[in-house]
Amino acid sequence: MGFISWIVLGLIAGVLAKYLMPGRDPGGFIITILLGVGGAFVGGWVGTQLGIASFNGFTLQGILVATGGAVLLLALYRVLRKA
């Protein structure tokens, strides 16, 4: 259940990341949501390693960690696409 939870949480995180970082993205809304899913996995992995998150479903802590990872990946994506 944890893996599927992070995917769904990543979809939510992608939407939140787009809301927090408005603007035109190279790739559009779908890429932003996919980056949200990737960010959820990155944020989840880092959070698990640091002991601040786990794969136990939908919690506020999990949403914050996933959204942080999504914002990080979106910012990195924007920098790399402009270069």
FENMO-V233222 format. One record per pair of residues at least 24 apart in sequence whose ideal C-beta (glycine too) atoms are under 10 Angstrom apart, sorted by the first residue. I is the first residue (numbers start at 0). J is the second residue. Records with the same first field share a line. If there is no record, write none. Layout:
I=J  J
This chain:
0=54  55  56
1=43  53  54  55  56  61
2=40  43  54
3=54  56
4=39  43  54  55  56  57  58  61  65
5=36  39  40  42  43  44  52  54  56  57  61  64  65  68
6=35  36  39  40
7=36  39  56  57  65
8=35  36  38  39  40  42  43  54  56  57  58  61  62  64  65  66  69
9=33  34  35  36  37  38  39  40  41  42  43  65  66  68  69
10=35  36  39  65  69
11=35  36  39  57  61  62  65  66  69
12=36  37  38  39  42  43  61  62  63  64  65  66  67  68  69  70  72  73
13=37  38  39  65  66  69  70  72  73
14=66  69
15=62  63  65  66  67  69  70
16=65  66  67  68  69  70  71  72  73  74
17=69  70  73
18=66
19=66  67  69  70  73
20=69  70  73  74  77
22=73  77
23=77
24=73  76  77  80
25=76  77  79  80  81
26=76  77  80
30=73  76  80
31=69  72  73  76
32=69
33=69  72  76
34=68  69  70  71  72  73  74  75  76  77
35=65  66  68  69  70  72  73
36=65  68  69  72
37=68  69  71  72  73  76
38=64  65  66  67  68  69  70  71  72  73  75  76
39=64  65  66  67  68  69  72
40=65  68  69  72
41=65  67  68  69  71  72  75
42=66  67  68  69  70  71  72
43=68
44=68
45=71
